[in-house]
Amino acid sequence: MDIVILERICQIINLNIESGELSINQIDEDLFSIGMSSIDYIRIVVALEEEFECQIPNSKLLLSEMNTMSKMYQVIVQCVR
């Protein structure tokens, strides 16, 4: 895993979720269980696309497809290749 990408994803999540600080140690934690709303999710997706200069495929935009930092990392890595 590219720790730089993972840390940037974590920062983007923390900037867009009001409830607390997420660390990269929580890579598999369900983000909705720590307070991410559907509006937060949309902001995070847009921020990820801007940060990594990619377009996340529609098939990956379902909440269940990117509800953990690990899943977001996998999608981003696939998009930037």
C-alpha positions as CSV (number, residue, x, y, z in Angstrom):
1,M,0.0,0.0,0.0
2,D,1.2,3.5,-0.8
3,I,1.2,5.2,2.5
4,V,1.2,8.7,0.9
5,I,-2.0,8.0,-0.9
6,L,-3.6,6.5,2.2
7,E,-2.6,9.4,4.4
8,R,-4.1,11.9,1.8
9,I,-7.3,9.9,1.7
10,C,-7.4,10.0,5.5
11,Q,-6.9,13.8,5.5
12,I,-9.7,14.3,2.9
13,I,-12.1,12.2,5.0
14,N,-11.2,14.2,8.2
15,L,-11.7,17.5,6.4
16,N,-15.2,16.4,5.4
17,I,-16.5,14.6,8.5
18,E,-17.4,16.7,11.5
19,S,-17.2,13.9,14.1
20,G,-13.7,13.3,15.2
21,E,-10.4,12.4,13.8
22,L,-9.8,9.3,11.7
23,S,-6.4,7.7,11.6
24,I,-4.9,5.4,9.0
25,N,-5.1,2.7,11.7
26,Q,-8.8,2.7,11.2
27,I,-8.5,1.7,7.5
28,D,-11.3,-0.9,7.6
29,E,-13.7,1.0,9.9
30,D,-17.1,1.7,8.4
31,L,-17.1,5.5,7.9
32,F,-20.9,5.7,8.4
33,S,-20.4,4.1,11.9
34,I,-18.2,7.1,12.8
35,G,-20.6,9.7,11.6
36,M,-20.1,10.1,7.8
37,S,-23.4,11.3,6.2
38,S,-24.4,10.9,2.6
39,I,-23.6,14.6,2.1
40,D,-20.2,14.1,3.6
41,Y,-19.7,11.1,1.3
42,I,-20.4,13.2,-1.8
43,R,-18.0,15.9,-0.7
44,I,-15.3,13.3,0.0
45,V,-15.8,11.7,-3.5
46,V,-15.5,15.1,-5.2
47,A,-12.4,15.9,-3.1
48,L,-10.8,12.6,-4.0
49,E,-11.5,13.1,-7.7
50,E,-9.9,16.6,-7.5
51,E,-6.9,15.5,-5.4
52,F,-6.0,12.5,-7.6
53,E,-7.2,14.0,-10.9
54,C,-9.4,11.1,-11.8
55,Q,-13.0,10.2,-12.3
56,I,-14.4,7.5,-10.1
57,P,-16.5,5.1,-12.1
58,N,-20.2,5.2,-11.5
59,S,-20.2,1.6,-10.5
60,K,-18.0,2.6,-7.5
61,L,-20.1,5.5,-6.4
62,L,-22.5,3.3,-4.3
63,L,-22.1,3.9,-0.6
64,S,-21.3,0.3,0.0
65,E,-18.5,0.4,-2.6
66,M,-16.5,3.1,-0.7
67,N,-17.6,3.0,2.9
68,T,-14.1,2.4,4.3
69,M,-10.7,4.0,3.8
70,S,-9.4,0.7,2.5
71,K,-12.1,0.6,-0.2
72,M,-11.5,4.2,-1.2
73,Y,-7.8,3.5,-1.5
74,Q,-8.5,0.5,-3.8
75,V,-10.7,2.6,-6.0
76,I,-8.3,5.5,-6.2
77,V,-5.4,3.2,-7.1
78,Q,-7.4,1.7,-9.9
79,C,-8.4,5.1,-11.2
80,V,-4.9,6.6,-11.3
81,R,-3.3,3.6,-13.1
